[in-house]
Amino acid sequence: MRTRFHQGLDQLKQKLLTMGGMAEQAVERAVEAYRRRDAELCRLVFEGEPAINIMEREIDELALDLLAMQQPMAIDLRFITAVMKINADLERVGDQAVNIVQRAQHSLELPEVELPADIPRMAGLARDMVRRALQSFIDARPEAAEEVLKMDDLVDNMNRDIHAAMVDHMKRVPDALQQALDALLIARNLERVADHATNIAEDVIFWIKGADVRHHFGMNTVQP
Amino acid sequence: MRTRFHQGLDQLKQKLLTMGGMAEQAVERAVEAYRRRDAELCRLVFEGEPAINIMEREIDELALDLLAMQQPMAIDLRFITAVMKINADLERVGDQAVNIVQRAQHSLELPEVELPADIPRMAGLARDMVRRALQSFIDARPEAAEEVLKMDDLVDNMNRDIHAAMVDHMKRVPDALQQALDALLIARNLERVADHATNIAEDVIFWIKGADVRHHFGMNTVQP
């Protein structure tokens, strides 16, 4: 028989997964809106943001309720507080989606141009990192989180390449300066999405590994 | 006589203030390095980053220790978990300082140009927001946090103005394109610093007010 506390933990895990799905979908839609120059899809991303913020608060409240309900074991304590940290990162992934859509909207007002920047590919990788980081937490697999950290280098390189290509394009084709700048800024937003995935992965390694390798959590553990 | 738990809470507060000071100083130095084209100051910001990351982990561990030490009262529970959230925001303020210094280093390699962008003024405002947001938390004054939220509009406007001015400059003075882009990107970094201050202020309002106005923290509080 499951206790009320453990049912709450399951509920917390489920809500965090839902939150992850919402944030990831927002990024997917934002980039799709940019690629297809789709004003309707832009609107959907803007309209979806409050739901992500509400979910963030719900998860925090549930986490607080669980912490208050009983004296959690050290491993549960680390789990619950890690949820709160990851929750904040997912909310900011949603913020990045909004930033991307703002650039997409701006681009819509400008003539369409061809740019040597594969934004959808970069977006796919960044979203994959978010999904994997969250899954590594749910599965409590720090080794899967390590994989996410490696992917971050790829995204960083893509961002650097797009940055250089767009600066070069701005110089060569001044008429497309604003469009190239929008692509450069969207690449930076995606790099930040990947950073949030990296934060989540680092939390998984720190929180989950820490819970495994340490035997107690007395005050002395924080002293040098 | 203070209990060990309350001494721990005081220590947590002190460490968070130290962390805030470190993050704020990193932003100050980064912008100063950019303004003065000072490679040595750039180096100092890079070298200071690990200390901020270590402090973040120390604060998290201390917070976990306090949560594990005894069944905290609801108000202490909210305080400790708010510290963990704010801690993450301050660490990311430090990350923004590193991003700024990367642009500053890049600018150093380019000829010096005059740009119509008052980065130091924007930086002063963003740093002020971080300091005030943290102070509103330490003082448990949600009304001071509300003031921080209002300041964010000012910073957003500055960012928009600098963005527009730099795009205009890039078009008119193609030779200074990269320098103008660096200024535009630094303004965005500062806008993100202000966003972190806003996050902290929102947490203060949510966590502290929530602790005051609500009488219990049972599971039902998260149900719609």
Interface residues (C-beta under 8 A of the other chain):
Chain A: R4 G8 R57 E58 D60 E61 L62 A63 L64 D65 L67 A68 M69 Q70 Q71 P72 A74 L77 R78 T81 M84 K85 A88 D95 V167 M170 K171 P174 L177 Q178 L181 L185 R188 D195 N199 F206 F217 G218 M219 T221 V222
Chain B: R4 G8 R57 E58 D60 E61 L62 A63 L64 D65 L67 A68 M69 Q70 Q71 P72 A74 L77 R78 T81 M84 K85 A88 D95 V167 M170 K171 P174 L177 Q178 L181 L185 R188 D195 N199 F206 F217 G218 M219 T221 V222
